[in-house]
């Protein structure tokens, strides 16, 4: 189980939510088939998540992906001008590469667009086990390149496009940022990694300590990892495990958020530390009183709303600053 001493640090509202979950006796995802896990995950969105609010516009678009049609959703923050080029973030949803979709993170993307006053483009990438690694990353790359190619039509600032995601989406975002550093795709100006999965070898100490009584345990992550990378050798590929990349030098500036009661905690903190040591500007945000999936618990955990807004304001600040700097360079 999670270290008993660590459990004492839990946010009081989170502690109460976890007690309610134990009383309800919901089976863990690893006890379910992927289809049933997806349905169980979907059943909780409305009850758990804070409403995202109205945005200036939202549009579903189908693009041609490497595995067929790929759905993306384009949000523009409330009060923004439809014709004014906005900074943009390609956002990749979490869910262990097995569960989640555009709807699971619709509320989060709306809030991100509104608070940051940017354009957010979400991607409905293919899921495992039907589509194992690297299908999700291939779809993310396709959507990333599509955003750059269509920046003018989308009324976004081509010089201020970032990538971000939570959990499995943070994994994909980090891999994209590394690919951008290496020149195989357009480089993002910023990356936002929210309790990201960064090392699929799953050997960190937090995998040994976070095993029970929280939404995401080590067993649940092993279930997800097994479906996404059925070939164990893929787990040491840096495109699946960005923490294992030989170098992080030159990658985009980053925001890395970690939470203590999470098997992914140590790898996220290690990634932020490596970024700092290798000369990358990074804002590391560690919360010792919260659990994985925090931003999707706003109806039960009020702190999630405050923390989410802080993250989203930070993202907005970074992207609008990038846009302003690019404008000054172009006009000078």
C-alpha positions as CSV (number, residue, x, y, z in Angstrom):
1,X,0.0,0.0,0.0
2,X,1.0,3.7,-0.1
3,X,3.4,4.4,2.7
4,X,1.3,4.9,5.8
5,X,3.4,8.0,6.8
6,X,2.8,9.5,3.4
7,X,-0.9,8.8,3.6
8,X,-1.0,11.2,6.6
9,X,-0.2,14.0,4.3
10,X,-3.3,13.5,2.1
11,X,-5.4,16.5,1.3
12,X,-8.5,16.2,3.6
13,X,-11.0,16.3,0.8
14,X,-9.0,13.7,-1.1
15,X,-8.9,11.5,1.9
16,X,-12.7,11.7,2.1
17,X,-13.1,10.9,-1.6
18,X,-10.9,7.8,-1.3
19,X,-12.9,6.6,1.7
20,X,-16.1,6.9,-0.4
21,X,-14.5,5.0,-3.2
22,X,-13.5,2.2,-0.9
23,X,-17.0,2.0,0.5
24,X,-18.4,1.8,-3.1
25,X,-16.2,-1.2,-3.8
26,X,-15.5,-0.3,-7.4
27,X,-13.2,-2.8,-9.1
28,X,-9.8,-1.5,-10.2
29,X,-9.2,-1.1,-13.9
30,X,-6.8,-4.0,-14.0
31,X,-9.6,-6.3,-12.9
32,X,-11.6,-5.3,-16.1
33,X,-11.3,-5.9,-19.8
34,X,-10.2,-2.7,-21.7
35,X,-13.8,-2.3,-22.9
36,X,-15.2,-2.5,-19.4
37,X,-12.4,-0.2,-18.1
38,X,-13.4,2.4,-20.7
39,X,-17.0,2.2,-19.6
40,X,-16.2,2.4,-15.9
41,X,-13.9,5.4,-16.5
42,X,-16.6,7.2,-18.6
43,X,-19.2,6.6,-15.9
44,X,-17.4,8.9,-13.5
45,X,-16.7,12.0,-15.6
46,X,-19.8,14.0,-14.9
47,X,-19.8,13.2,-11.2
48,X,-16.1,13.9,-10.6
49,X,-15.1,16.7,-13.0
50,X,-15.7,20.5,-12.6
51,X,-17.6,21.9,-15.6
52,X,-15.3,23.4,-18.2
53,X,-17.6,26.3,-19.1
54,X,-18.5,27.8,-22.4
55,X,-15.7,28.6,-24.8
56,X,-15.6,31.1,-27.7
57,X,-15.9,28.2,-30.2
58,X,-15.4,24.4,-30.3
59,X,-15.1,22.4,-33.5
60,X,-14.6,18.7,-34.2
61,X,-12.4,18.0,-37.2
62,X,-11.5,14.7,-38.9
63,X,-8.0,14.5,-40.4
64,X,-6.2,11.8,-42.2
65,X,-4.1,9.8,-39.7
66,X,-1.6,7.0,-40.1
67,X,-4.3,4.4,-39.1
68,X,-7.3,6.1,-40.9
69,X,-9.5,9.0,-39.9
70,X,-8.3,10.8,-36.8
71,X,-10.6,13.1,-34.7
72,X,-9.3,16.3,-33.2
73,X,-11.3,19.0,-31.3
74,X,-10.4,22.6,-31.6
75,X,-11.3,25.0,-28.7
76,X,-10.8,28.8,-28.5
77,X,-10.9,30.4,-25.1
78,X,-13.9,32.4,-24.1
79,X,-13.7,36.1,-25.1
80,X,-11.0,35.6,-27.7
81,X,-11.3,37.0,-31.2
82,X,-12.1,34.4,-33.8
83,X,-9.8,36.0,-36.3
84,X,-6.9,36.8,-34.1
85,X,-4.0,34.3,-34.2
86,X,-3.9,32.7,-30.7
87,X,-1.1,30.7,-29.1
88,X,-2.0,27.1,-29.2
89,X,-1.4,23.9,-27.2
90,X,-1.9,20.4,-28.6
91,X,-3.3,18.5,-25.6
92,X,-3.0,14.7,-25.3
93,X,-5.3,13.1,-22.9
94,X,-4.4,10.6,-20.2
95,X,-5.8,7.1,-19.5
96,X,-2.9,4.8,-19.7
97,X,-3.0,4.6,-23.5
98,X,-6.0,2.3,-23.0
99,X,-8.9,4.5,-21.8
100,X,-10.0,8.1,-22.3
101,X,-11.0,10.1,-25.4
102,X,-12.0,13.6,-26.4
103,X,-15.0,13.5,-24.0
104,X,-12.9,12.4,-21.0
105,X,-10.9,15.6,-21.1
106,X,-13.4,17.9,-22.7
107,X,-14.0,19.8,-19.4
108,X,-10.3,20.1,-18.8
109,X,-9.5,21.4,-22.3
110,X,-12.3,24.0,-22.0
111,X,-10.9,25.3,-18.7
112,X,-7.4,25.3,-20.2
113,X,-8.5,27.3,-23.2
114,X,-10.5,29.8,-21.1
115,X,-8.0,30.3,-18.3
116,X,-4.9,30.5,-20.5
117,X,-6.8,32.4,-23.3
118,X,-5.4,30.2,-26.0
119,X,-6.5,27.7,-28.6
120,X,-6.4,24.1,-27.4
121,X,-6.4,21.2,-29.8
122,X,-7.2,17.8,-28.4
123,X,-6.4,14.5,-30.1
124,X,-8.5,11.3,-30.1
125,X,-5.5,9.0,-30.6
126,X,-5.8,5.3,-31.1
127,X,-5.9,3.2,-28.0
128,X,-4.2,-0.1,-26.9
129,X,-4.4,-3.0,-26.8
130,X,-6.1,-2.8,-30.2
131,X,-3.4,-0.4,-31.3
132,X,-0.2,-0.8,-29.3
133,X,3.0,1.3,-29.3
134,X,3.8,3.4,-31.3
135,X,0.2,3.9,-32.6
136,X,-0.7,6.6,-30.1
137,X,2.6,8.5,-30.7
138,X,2.2,8.2,-34.4
139,X,-1.3,9.8,-34.1
140,X,0.1,12.5,-31.9
141,X,2.8,13.3,-34.4
142,X,0.2,13.4,-37.2
143,X,-2.0,15.8,-35.3
144,X,1.1,17.9,-34.3
145,X,2.2,18.3,-37.9
146,X,-1.4,19.0,-39.0
147,X,-1.6,21.9,-36.5
148,X,1.5,23.4,-37.9
149,X,0.5,22.9,-41.5
150,X,-2.9,24.5,-40.9
151,X,-1.9,27.2,-38.5
152,X,-3.1,30.0,-40.7
153,X,-6.5,28.4,-41.3
154,X,-6.9,27.6,-37.6
155,X,-6.1,31.3,-36.7
156,X,-3.3,30.2,-34.4
157,X,0.2,31.7,-34.0
158,X,2.6,29.4,-35.8
159,X,5.4,30.7,-33.6
160,X,3.7,29.9,-30.3
161,X,2.6,26.3,-30.4
162,X,3.1,24.0,-27.4
163,X,2.4,20.5,-26.5
164,X,1.0,19.1,-23.2
165,X,-0.8,16.2,-21.6
166,X,-1.6,14.4,-18.4
167,X,-0.4,10.9,-17.5
168,X,-0.1,8.9,-20.7
169,X,-0.7,12.1,-22.6
170,X,2.3,13.6,-20.8
171,X,4.3,10.7,-22.0
172,X,3.3,11.4,-25.6
173,X,3.9,15.1,-25.1
174,X,7.4,14.5,-23.8
175,X,8.2,12.2,-26.7
176,X,7.0,14.8,-29.1
177,X,9.1,17.5,-27.5
178,X,12.2,15.3,-27.8
179,X,11.4,14.6,-31.5
180,X,11.1,18.3,-32.0
181,X,14.5,18.9,-30.4
182,X,15.9,16.3,-32.8
183,X,14.3,17.9,-35.8
184,X,12.1,15.0,-36.9
185,X,9.0,17.2,-36.2
186,X,8.4,20.9,-35.6
187,X,9.8,21.9,-32.2
188,X,7.3,23.1,-29.6
189,X,7.9,26.3,-27.8
190,X,6.9,24.8,-24.5
191,X,5.8,21.5,-22.9
192,X,3.4,20.9,-20.0
193,X,3.7,17.5,-18.4
194,X,1.0,16.7,-15.8
195,X,1.8,13.7,-13.6
196,X,3.4,12.1,-16.7
197,X,4.4,8.5,-17.4
198,X,8.0,8.7,-18.4
199,X,9.6,5.4,-17.7
200,X,7.8,2.2,-18.7
201,X,10.3,0.0,-17.2
202,X,8.5,0.8,-13.9
203,X,11.5,0.4,-11.6
204,X,11.2,3.5,-9.4
205,X,10.7,3.5,-5.7
206,X,7.2,5.0,-6.0
207,X,6.2,1.8,-7.9
208,X,7.1,-0.1,-4.8
209,X,5.3,2.1,-2.3
210,X,2.1,3.2,-4.1
211,X,0.2,-0.1,-4.4
212,X,-3.2,0.3,-2.7
213,X,-5.9,2.7,-1.7
214,X,-5.4,5.3,-4.5
215,X,-6.9,5.6,-7.9
216,X,-3.7,4.7,-9.8
217,X,-1.6,2.0,-8.2
218,X,1.5,0.2,-9.5
219,X,-0.7,-2.8,-10.5
220,X,-2.9,-0.5,-12.6
221,X,0.1,1.0,-14.3
222,X,1.5,-2.5,-15.1
223,X,-1.9,-3.3,-16.7
224,X,-1.7,-0.2,-18.8
225,X,1.9,-0.7,-19.7
226,X,1.3,-4.3,-20.7
227,X,-1.4,-3.3,-23.1
228,X,0.5,-0.4,-24.6
229,X,3.9,-2.1,-24.9
230,X,3.2,-5.9,-25.1
231,X,6.8,-6.2,-26.5
232,X,8.8,-5.6,-23.4
233,X,11.8,-4.4,-25.4
234,X,9.8,-1.4,-26.5
235,X,9.7,-0.1,-22.9
236,X,13.4,0.9,-23.1
237,X,12.8,2.9,-26.3
238,X,13.0,6.6,-25.4
239,X,9.9,7.3,-27.5
240,X,8.0,5.1,-25.0
241,X,10.1,6.1,-22.0
242,X,11.3,9.6,-22.5
243,X,13.2,9.5,-19.2
244,X,15.6,7.0,-20.8
245,X,16.5,9.4,-23.6
246,X,20.4,9.7,-23.7
247,X,20.1,13.5,-23.5
248,X,17.4,16.1,-22.7
249,X,19.6,19.0,-23.6
250,X,17.9,21.5,-26.0
251,X,14.4,20.3,-25.5
252,X,11.6,22.8,-25.0
253,X,11.1,24.6,-21.7
254,X,8.8,22.7,-19.4
255,X,6.3,22.6,-16.7
256,X,6.3,19.3,-14.8
257,X,3.7,18.6,-12.2
258,X,4.0,15.6,-9.9
259,X,1.9,14.2,-7.0
260,X,3.3,12.1,-4.1
261,X,0.6,9.4,-4.0
262,X,1.3,8.2,-7.5
263,X,3.5,5.4,-8.8
264,X,4.6,7.9,-11.5
265,X,5.9,10.4,-8.9
266,X,9.5,9.5,-8.9
267,X,10.0,9.4,-12.7
268,X,8.3,12.8,-13.1
269,X,10.6,14.3,-10.5
270,X,13.6,12.7,-12.0
271,X,12.7,14.1,-15.4
272,X,12.3,17.6,-14.0
273,X,15.7,17.2,-12.3
274,X,17.4,16.0,-15.5
275,X,15.9,18.9,-17.4
276,X,17.4,21.3,-14.9
277,X,20.8,19.6,-14.8
278,X,20.9,19.6,-18.7
279,X,20.2,23.3,-19.0
280,X,16.5,23.3,-19.8
281,X,14.3,25.9,-18.2
282,X,11.8,24.0,-16.1
283,X,9.2,24.7,-13.5
284,X,8.7,21.7,-11.3
285,X,5.5,21.6,-9.2
286,X,5.3,18.8,-6.6
287,X,2.3,18.2,-4.4
288,X,2.8,15.8,-1.5
289,X,-0.9,15.8,-0.5
290,X,-2.6,14.7,-3.8
291,X,-3.1,11.6,-6.0
292,X,-2.9,10.9,-9.7
293,X,-5.8,12.2,-11.7
294,X,-6.2,15.3,-9.4
295,X,-7.4,17.7,-12.1
296,X,-10.4,15.4,-12.8
297,X,-11.6,15.5,-9.2
298,X,-12.8,19.1,-8.9
299,X,-16.3,18.3,-7.7
300,X,-15.0,16.5,-4.6
301,X,-11.5,18.1,-4.2
302,X,-11.8,21.9,-4.4
303,X,-8.0,22.2,-4.4
304,X,-8.0,20.6,-7.8
305,X,-9.7,23.7,-9.3
306,X,-7.3,26.1,-7.7
307,X,-4.3,24.0,-8.7
308,X,-5.6,23.5,-12.3
309,X,-6.2,27.3,-12.7
310,X,-2.7,27.9,-11.5
311,X,-1.3,25.5,-14.1
312,X,-3.4,26.9,-16.8
313,X,-2.5,30.5,-16.0
314,X,1.2,29.5,-16.1
315,X,0.7,27.8,-19.5
316,X,-1.1,30.9,-20.8
317,X,1.7,33.2,-19.5
318,X,4.4,31.1,-21.2
319,X,2.6,30.9,-24.5
320,X,1.5,34.6,-24.7
321,X,5.1,35.6,-23.8
322,X,6.4,33.4,-26.6
323,X,4.0,35.0,-29.0
324,X,5.0,38.5,-27.9
325,X,8.7,37.7,-28.2
326,X,8.2,36.3,-31.7
327,X,6.3,39.4,-32.7
328,X,9.2,41.6,-31.5
329,X,11.8,39.5,-33.4
330,X,9.7,39.6,-36.6
331,X,9.2,43.4,-36.4
332,X,12.8,44.3,-35.5
